[in-house]
């Protein structure tokens, strides 16, 4: 009988999208049992988190309420797309920036 990972990184991938604390927990879990799928979603989630924080900081200086709503909706859409990919077991990058997240954060996970 061959023992394999029960989810091949799917749990790590899903947890990585649940707040920054979830991302840290997922990173620790992935480091204990590194999988390509888990690492992929850790990088996607980290990219979404960093973009969200960066845009929130920029908007705090600009102070346009409508822009804030648009940014929040865009980040929510990115998060939903990433989360759905993790749940469905797909390594599908988020639109526009997903491939860049994989390149930028290749040393993270």
C-alpha positions as CSV (number, residue, x, y, z in Angstrom):
1,X,0.0,0.0,0.0
2,X,1.4,3.3,-1.1
3,X,0.9,6.3,1.2
4,X,0.1,9.6,-0.6
5,X,-1.0,13.0,0.5
6,X,-4.7,12.9,1.0
7,X,-5.3,16.2,-0.9
8,X,-2.1,17.0,-2.8
9,X,-2.0,20.5,-1.5
10,X,-5.7,21.4,-1.8
11,X,-6.1,22.1,1.9
12,X,-3.1,24.4,1.8
13,X,-4.5,26.1,-1.3
14,X,-7.9,26.7,0.2
15,X,-6.5,27.9,3.6
16,X,-4.1,30.4,1.9
17,X,-7.1,32.5,0.8
18,X,-8.6,32.8,4.3
19,X,-7.0,36.0,5.6
20,X,-3.4,36.8,6.2
21,X,-3.4,34.4,9.2
22,X,-4.7,31.6,7.0
23,X,-2.0,32.4,4.5
24,X,0.7,32.1,7.2
25,X,-0.8,28.8,8.4
26,X,-0.9,27.5,4.8
27,X,2.7,28.5,4.3
28,X,3.7,26.5,7.4
29,X,1.7,23.5,6.3
30,X,3.1,23.7,2.8
31,X,6.7,23.9,4.1
32,X,6.0,20.6,6.0
33,X,4.7,18.8,2.9
34,X,5.5,20.9,-0.1
35,X,3.3,20.5,-3.1
36,X,3.3,22.4,-6.4
37,X,-0.5,23.0,-6.1
38,X,-0.2,24.4,-2.6
39,X,2.8,26.6,-3.6
40,X,1.0,27.9,-6.7
41,X,-2.0,29.1,-4.6
42,X,0.2,30.5,-1.9
43,X,1.8,32.7,-4.5
44,X,-1.5,33.7,-6.0
45,X,-3.0,34.6,-2.6
46,X,0.1,36.5,-1.5
47,X,-0.1,38.6,-4.7
48,X,-3.8,39.4,-4.1
49,X,-3.0,40.3,-0.5
50,X,-0.1,42.6,-1.5
51,X,-2.1,44.3,-4.3
52,X,-5.0,44.8,-2.0
53,X,-2.9,46.4,0.7
54,X,-1.0,48.5,-1.9
55,X,-4.2,49.8,-3.5
56,X,-5.7,50.6,-0.1
57,X,-2.7,52.7,0.8
58,X,-2.8,54.5,-2.5
59,X,-6.5,55.1,-2.2
60,X,-6.1,56.4,1.4
61,X,-3.9,59.2,-0.1
62,X,-6.2,59.9,-3.0
63,X,-9.4,59.6,-1.0
64,X,-11.9,59.0,-3.7
65,X,-14.7,57.0,-2.3
66,X,-15.9,55.6,-5.6
67,X,-12.3,54.4,-6.4
68,X,-12.3,52.6,-3.0
69,X,-15.4,50.7,-3.9
70,X,-14.1,49.8,-7.3
71,X,-10.8,48.5,-5.8
72,X,-12.7,46.5,-3.2
73,X,-14.9,44.9,-5.8
74,X,-11.9,44.1,-8.0
75,X,-10.0,42.5,-5.1
76,X,-13.1,40.5,-4.1
77,X,-13.4,39.2,-7.7
78,X,-9.7,38.2,-7.7
79,X,-10.1,36.5,-4.3
80,X,-13.2,34.6,-5.5
81,X,-11.4,33.5,-8.7
82,X,-8.4,32.3,-6.8
83,X,-10.5,30.6,-4.1
84,X,-12.7,28.8,-6.7
85,X,-9.6,27.6,-8.4
86,X,-8.2,26.2,-5.2
87,X,-11.5,24.4,-4.3
88,X,-11.8,23.0,-7.8
89,X,-8.2,21.8,-7.8
90,X,-7.1,24.0,-10.7
91,X,-3.8,25.9,-11.1
92,X,-5.4,28.8,-13.0
93,X,-3.7,32.2,-12.4
94,X,-5.9,35.2,-11.7
95,X,-6.4,37.5,-14.7
96,X,-3.7,40.1,-15.7
97,X,-1.4,39.6,-12.7
98,X,-1.5,35.9,-11.9
99,X,1.5,35.0,-14.0
100,X,3.4,37.9,-12.6
101,X,2.6,36.7,-9.0
102,X,4.1,33.3,-9.9
103,X,7.3,34.9,-11.2
104,X,7.6,37.6,-8.4
105,X,7.0,35.2,-5.5
106,X,8.7,32.0,-6.8
107,X,11.0,32.0,-3.8
108,X,8.2,32.3,-1.3
109,X,6.6,28.9,-1.5
